[in-house]
Amino acid sequence: MSANRRWWWPTLTLMGLLWWLSSRPDPIGLPLPHPLDWIAHFFSYAALGFCASRASGSWATGWLIASWFGAFDEVHQAFVPGREAGIGDWWFDLLGSGLGSWLATRSRREVLSPD
């Protein structure tokens, strides 16, 4: 898979949105009860891993970008009043970004093949 520079815009936009959401003391709308918050982490970081892998052209690079951003964001949340950082949240960031990165680097033929 080759890198596609156009995917950096969605990657950076998604990073900005995740950062903005985690900077808020109160979640937008109703807070998600546990374990729905982990599901939100999983799918958010799956999208980030997908975009970062498409942008970089590498499963490993996309996964590293998304997973390190997740770790950095968890540390950031520790300093936001009303928010807390959690290793459990980061584990779901890791799992989601891994799946998203893997899906991004599968060839189109593999995705469309009925086998």
N, C-alpha and C positions, 0 to 999 in steps of 0.2 A: 504494500500500500504506500502510495506517495503522499507527501504532505500537501495540504491544501490550505493556502493562506486565508482563503475566505472564511474558514472555520474559526479563525482567531476572534472574529467579531462576536459570534455567539458565545464562545468560551469566556471572553472577557466580560461580556454583558451578564452572563450567568454568574460569574464570580462577583461582580458588582452587586447584583441582586441578592445573592446569598449573604454578602457582607452587610448590605443595608438591612436586611431582615434580622440578622443576628446582632445588629447595633441597637435595635429598638428594645427598650426595657419591657415592653408588652408586645406579645405577638399580635399580628394583624388578625382581626376576627376572634373567634373563640380559640383558646389554647387547646392544643391537641393532647388528649390524655395518653398516658403510657399504655401500650406500646405503639400507638399510632404515630407518635413523634419519631420513633425509629424508622417506621415505614416512610415517613416524609424525608428523613435523612437519606435513606436508601435510594429512593427515586430521584431526589435532587442531585445526589452525587453520581448516580448512574448517568444522568443527562450531562453532567459536567465531564465525567470520564469519556463519554461518547464524543463530545465536542472537542475536548483536548486531544484525544487520539486521532480524530480526523484532521485536526489542525497540524499536529506534529508528524503524522504518518507512522506513528509507532505505538503499539499497545502499551509497552512499558513506560514510555515517556508520558503518554496521556494519563496512565494510572498514577504515576509518580506526581505529576502536576496536581491532579485532583485530590489525591490522598494527602499530600503535604498541605494543600490549601485547606482541607478539612481540619488537619491538626492545628494549623495556624489560626483558623477561625474559632476552634474550640478554646484556644488560649485567649483569643480576643474576647470571647463571651465571658470569660472569668472576670473581666474588668468592667463589664456592662452591668449597672445596677438592675436588680431584678432577674438577671439571667445567671445560669450556672454552666460550667463546662463539665463534660462527662466523657469518660473513656468509652462508655457504651455507645454514645452518639458517634464517636469517631470510628468505632468498629463497624457501624452501619455505613458510615461514609466510605470506609475502605472496601466493604463488600459491594456497595452500589457502584463505586467508581471502577472496581475490577470488572464487574459485569458490563457496564457501559463501554469501557475500553475494549473489552473482548468483542462485543457486538459491533463496534465501529470498525474493527480491523478484519472482520470476516468478509470474504469476497462476496460480491453480489450473486454469483453463481451458487455458492453454498447456501445463501439465504433463500433463494428461489427453488432450489432442488428439493424434490419431495422425499429423497432418501433420508 
